[in-house]
Amino acid sequence: MATIEDVRNALKLVEDPELHMDIIILELIYEIRVDDGNVHIKMTLTTPACPYGPQLLEEVKQKVKALEGVKDVELELTFVPPWQPSEDLRAMFGV
């Protein structure tokens, strides 16, 4: 059975094509719940107009569905709160 940590590790393999960082480091994942093989992920994108949004969402589903014991993946896309890079991320970006 997949755990929250298993899901987090799978999501580390999903990289934003523009920023070349994984979505965990980018803090795009707000919540992960696992219940009897059903995974719920609440996430955001760097911007509502992100041209890679559909690609990222599909890759999230694929990586998580590949985990042993995962029956279904439900994605909840939200822009509340809007994504803001943390101070650590700003430092990584050099701003």
C-alpha positions as CSV (number, residue, x, y, z in Angstrom):
1,M,0.0,0.0,0.0
2,A,1.4,3.4,-1.0
3,T,2.1,5.9,1.8
4,I,2.1,9.7,1.8
5,E,5.9,9.5,1.7
6,D,5.8,7.2,-1.3
7,V,3.6,9.7,-3.1
8,R,5.9,12.6,-2.2
9,N,8.9,10.6,-3.6
10,A,7.0,9.9,-6.8
11,L,6.2,13.6,-7.2
12,K,9.9,14.5,-6.8
13,L,10.2,12.9,-10.3
14,V,7.8,15.5,-11.8
15,E,9.8,18.5,-13.0
16,D,8.6,21.9,-14.1
17,P,9.9,22.1,-17.7
18,E,10.6,25.8,-17.5
19,L,12.2,26.0,-14.0
20,H,13.9,22.6,-14.2
21,M,13.0,21.8,-10.6
22,D,10.6,19.2,-9.2
23,I,7.2,20.1,-8.0
24,I,8.0,19.2,-4.4
25,I,10.9,21.6,-4.2
26,L,8.8,24.2,-6.0
27,E,6.2,23.8,-3.2
28,L,3.3,23.3,-5.7
29,I,1.9,20.5,-3.6
30,Y,-0.4,21.7,-0.8
31,E,-1.8,18.4,0.5
32,I,-1.5,14.7,0.0
33,R,-4.1,12.2,1.4
34,V,-4.0,8.4,1.0
35,D,-7.0,6.3,1.9
36,D,-7.2,2.7,1.0
37,G,-5.3,3.0,-2.3
38,N,-7.1,6.3,-3.2
39,V,-4.8,9.3,-3.4
40,H,-6.0,12.9,-3.2
41,I,-3.5,15.6,-4.2
42,K,-4.2,19.3,-3.7
43,M,-1.8,21.3,-5.8
44,T,-1.3,24.5,-7.7
45,L,0.8,25.8,-10.6
46,T,3.2,28.7,-10.7
47,T,0.6,30.7,-12.6
48,P,-3.0,30.0,-13.7
49,A,-1.8,30.6,-17.3
50,C,1.0,28.0,-17.0
51,P,1.4,26.6,-20.5
52,Y,2.7,23.3,-19.1
53,G,-0.2,22.9,-16.6
54,P,-2.0,20.1,-18.4
55,Q,1.3,18.2,-19.0
56,L,2.2,18.5,-15.3
57,L,-1.2,17.3,-14.1
58,E,-1.0,14.3,-16.4
59,E,2.5,13.5,-15.3
60,V,1.5,13.7,-11.6
61,K,-1.3,11.2,-12.2
62,Q,1.0,8.8,-14.1
63,K,3.7,8.8,-11.5
64,V,1.3,8.3,-8.6
65,K,-0.8,5.7,-10.4
66,A,2.4,3.7,-11.0
67,L,2.9,3.2,-7.3
68,E,2.0,-0.2,-5.9
69,G,-1.4,-0.3,-4.3
70,V,-2.7,2.9,-5.8
71,K,-6.2,2.5,-7.2
72,D,-7.2,6.0,-8.1
73,V,-5.6,9.5,-8.1
74,E,-7.8,12.6,-7.7
75,L,-6.2,15.9,-8.4
76,E,-7.6,19.2,-6.9
77,L,-6.1,22.2,-8.7
78,T,-6.3,25.4,-6.7
79,F,-5.0,28.9,-6.9
80,V,-5.9,29.8,-3.4
81,P,-3.5,30.7,-2.0
82,P,-1.7,31.7,-5.2
83,W,1.8,30.2,-5.5
84,Q,4.5,32.4,-4.0
85,P,8.1,31.1,-3.9
86,S,9.4,30.8,-0.3
87,E,12.6,32.7,0.8
88,D,14.6,29.5,0.2
89,L,13.3,29.2,-3.3
90,R,14.0,32.8,-4.0
91,A,17.5,32.3,-2.9
92,M,17.8,29.3,-5.2
93,F,16.5,31.5,-8.1
94,G,19.0,34.2,-7.1
95,V,16.5,36.8,-6.3
